[in-house]
Amino acid sequence: MEQKVQEHARFADMENGTAEDWKIIADAFGDFARGLPDRIIAHLKLLDGDFGGFPVDRLTHCLQAATLAYRDGKDEEYVVCALLHDIGDTLGSYNHADVAAVLLEPFVSEANHWMIKHHAVFQGYYFFHYLGMDRNLREQYRQHPHYQRTLEFVSKYDAPAFDREAETLPLEFFEPMLRRVFAQPRKSLYKKAMEEAS
């Protein structure tokens, strides 16, 4: 089996990089970027077995939210957002919604990005008052165009997805959707350069 020899840029610091060096890096980036769906799936699996005091583990919660959205006829992008809405729990213990939103932002609509970015504030309605916080914190966004969308996401797909008996489609069911959503960014600092290179 023939193994491809990896080329490497030859500079010791970015300031001294040449066009040839950056061509090597750009070529390697394409291969790395294509592996993003695999890395997302692997990271999502880190939620398996992590209950955090909830009735179901965090992976099951994400799968249930996606299952509810799918069964309700939501499009693939929305379903994938539901699947990944809490992927930030592992590294963003204090800002999990921001982590998920940053991951999704290049690939989803502005409406879906906003919904995921703000879902933690909206879900706070159910428990913030038990923690000495303002449960109505979401009201600061009442006039925002995506307020109702986010309210629906939390009330119909996020909040009910802690049921041990609920239908929970497996991760493998959602994997093709995830791969399609993450196939090509809609917006990125590097989008133009990527299009010109292909």
C-alpha positions as CSV (number, residue, x, y, z in Angstrom):
1,M,0.0,0.0,0.0
2,E,1.5,3.3,-1.1
3,Q,1.6,5.9,1.6
4,K,1.5,9.6,0.8
5,V,4.5,11.5,2.1
6,Q,3.4,14.6,4.0
7,E,5.0,17.8,2.8
8,H,5.8,20.4,5.5
9,A,6.3,24.2,5.3
10,R,9.9,25.1,6.0
11,F,9.5,28.3,8.1
12,A,10.2,28.6,11.8
13,D,7.7,31.5,12.3
14,M,4.8,32.8,10.2
15,E,6.5,36.0,9.4
16,N,9.0,34.2,7.2
17,G,6.6,31.9,5.4
18,T,6.7,31.9,1.6
19,A,3.9,31.3,-1.0
20,E,5.1,27.8,-1.4
21,D,4.9,27.2,2.3
22,W,1.4,28.4,2.5
23,K,0.4,26.3,-0.5
24,I,1.5,23.2,1.4
25,I,-0.5,24.4,4.4
26,A,-3.6,25.2,2.4
27,D,-3.4,21.7,0.7
28,A,-3.2,20.0,4.1
29,F,-6.0,22.2,5.5
30,G,-8.4,20.7,2.9
31,D,-7.8,17.2,4.1
32,F,-8.1,18.3,7.7
33,A,-11.3,20.2,7.1
34,R,-13.0,17.2,5.4
35,G,-12.5,15.3,8.7
36,L,-14.6,17.8,10.7
37,P,-17.7,15.7,10.7
38,D,-15.7,12.8,12.1
39,R,-14.3,15.0,14.9
40,I,-17.7,16.3,15.7
41,I,-19.1,12.8,16.0
42,A,-16.2,11.7,18.2
43,H,-16.7,14.8,20.4
44,L,-20.5,14.2,20.7
45,K,-19.8,10.7,21.9
46,L,-17.9,12.2,24.9
47,L,-21.4,13.0,26.2
48,D,-22.3,9.3,26.4
49,G,-22.6,8.3,30.1
50,D,-22.3,11.9,31.4
51,F,-25.6,12.3,33.4
52,G,-24.7,15.5,35.3
53,G,-27.6,14.7,37.7
54,F,-30.1,14.5,34.8
55,P,-32.4,11.5,34.2
56,V,-30.7,10.7,30.9
57,D,-27.1,11.2,29.9
58,R,-26.1,14.2,27.8
59,L,-25.8,12.2,24.5
60,T,-29.3,10.8,25.0
61,H,-30.6,14.3,25.6
62,C,-29.1,15.5,22.4
63,L,-30.4,12.5,20.5
64,Q,-33.9,13.0,21.9
65,A,-33.9,16.7,21.0
66,A,-32.9,15.8,17.5
67,T,-35.5,13.0,17.4
68,L,-38.3,15.3,18.5
69,A,-37.3,17.9,15.9
70,Y,-37.0,15.2,13.1
71,R,-40.4,13.7,14.0
72,D,-41.9,17.2,14.0
73,G,-40.8,17.7,10.3
74,K,-38.0,20.1,10.9
75,D,-35.4,20.3,8.1
76,E,-32.0,18.7,8.3
77,E,-30.1,21.8,9.4
78,Y,-32.5,22.4,12.3
79,V,-32.3,18.7,13.3
80,V,-28.5,18.9,13.3
81,C,-28.7,22.0,15.4
82,A,-30.9,20.1,17.9
83,L,-28.4,17.2,17.8
84,L,-25.4,19.5,18.6
85,H,-27.0,22.1,20.8
86,D,-25.3,20.8,24.0
87,I,-22.1,19.6,22.4
88,G,-20.4,22.4,24.3
89,D,-21.1,20.8,27.7
90,T,-17.7,19.1,27.7
91,L,-15.5,22.2,27.3
92,G,-17.9,25.1,27.9
93,S,-19.2,24.3,31.3
94,Y,-20.1,27.9,31.9
95,N,-21.0,28.8,28.2
96,H,-22.0,25.6,26.5
97,A,-24.4,27.4,24.1
98,D,-21.7,29.7,22.9
99,V,-19.4,26.7,22.1
100,A,-22.1,24.9,20.1
101,A,-23.0,28.2,18.3
102,V,-19.4,28.9,17.2
103,L,-19.1,25.3,15.9
104,L,-22.3,25.7,13.8
105,E,-22.0,29.3,12.7
106,P,-20.2,28.8,9.4
107,F,-22.6,26.1,8.3
108,V,-26.1,27.2,9.3
109,S,-28.5,30.0,8.8
110,E,-28.3,33.1,11.0
111,A,-31.7,32.1,12.5
112,N,-30.4,28.7,13.6
113,H,-27.1,30.1,14.8
114,W,-28.9,32.7,17.0
115,M,-31.3,30.0,18.3
116,I,-28.5,27.8,19.5
117,K,-26.4,30.7,20.8
118,H,-29.3,31.9,23.0
119,H,-31.0,28.6,24.0
120,A,-29.3,28.5,27.4
121,V,-30.9,31.8,28.4
122,F,-34.3,30.6,27.2
123,Q,-34.1,27.3,29.0
124,G,-33.3,29.2,32.1
125,Y,-37.0,30.0,32.4
126,Y,-37.5,26.5,33.8
127,F,-34.9,26.6,36.6
128,F,-33.1,30.0,37.0
129,H,-35.4,31.0,39.8
130,Y,-34.3,27.9,41.8
131,L,-30.7,29.2,41.6
132,G,-31.5,32.8,42.7
133,M,-31.5,34.0,39.1
134,D,-34.1,35.8,37.0
135,R,-36.1,33.1,35.1
136,N,-37.4,35.8,32.7
137,L,-33.9,36.7,31.5
138,R,-35.0,35.7,28.0
139,E,-37.4,38.6,27.9
140,Q,-34.6,41.0,27.1
141,Y,-34.8,39.4,23.6
142,R,-38.6,39.7,23.3
143,Q,-38.4,42.0,20.2
144,H,-35.7,40.0,18.5
145,P,-36.8,38.3,15.2
146,H,-35.6,34.9,16.4
147,Y,-37.2,35.1,19.9
148,Q,-40.2,32.8,18.9
149,R,-38.0,30.4,17.1
150,T,-35.8,29.9,20.1
151,L,-38.7,29.7,22.5
152,E,-40.2,26.9,20.3
153,F,-36.8,25.1,20.2
154,V,-36.5,25.1,23.9
155,S,-40.1,24.3,24.8
156,K,-40.7,21.6,22.1
157,Y,-37.3,19.9,21.6
158,D,-34.9,20.8,24.4
159,A,-36.9,20.9,27.6
160,P,-38.8,17.6,26.9
161,A,-35.7,15.6,25.9
162,F,-34.9,14.1,29.4
163,D,-37.4,11.2,29.2
164,R,-35.9,7.7,29.8
165,E,-38.9,6.2,28.0
166,A,-38.9,8.6,24.9
167,E,-38.0,7.6,21.4
168,T,-34.3,8.1,20.9
169,L,-33.0,7.6,17.4
170,P,-29.4,6.5,17.3
171,L,-26.5,8.7,16.4
172,E,-26.0,6.7,13.2
173,F,-29.4,7.8,12.0
174,F,-28.4,11.5,12.2
175,E,-24.8,11.0,10.9
176,P,-25.7,11.5,7.2
177,M,-27.5,14.7,8.0
178,L,-24.6,16.0,10.0
179,R,-22.2,15.2,7.2
180,R,-24.4,17.1,4.7
181,V,-24.7,20.1,6.9
182,F,-21.0,20.2,7.5
183,A,-20.0,19.5,3.9
184,Q,-19.4,23.1,2.9
185,P,-19.4,26.3,5.0
186,R,-21.8,29.0,4.0
187,K,-19.7,31.7,5.6
188,S,-16.1,31.7,6.7
189,L,-13.1,34.0,6.8
190,Y,-11.5,31.5,4.4
191,K,-14.5,30.7,2.2
192,K,-13.4,32.7,-0.9
193,A,-9.9,31.2,-0.8
194,M,-11.4,27.7,-0.4
195,E,-13.6,28.3,-3.5
196,E,-10.8,29.6,-5.6
197,A,-8.6,26.6,-4.7
198,S,-11.2,24.0,-5.7
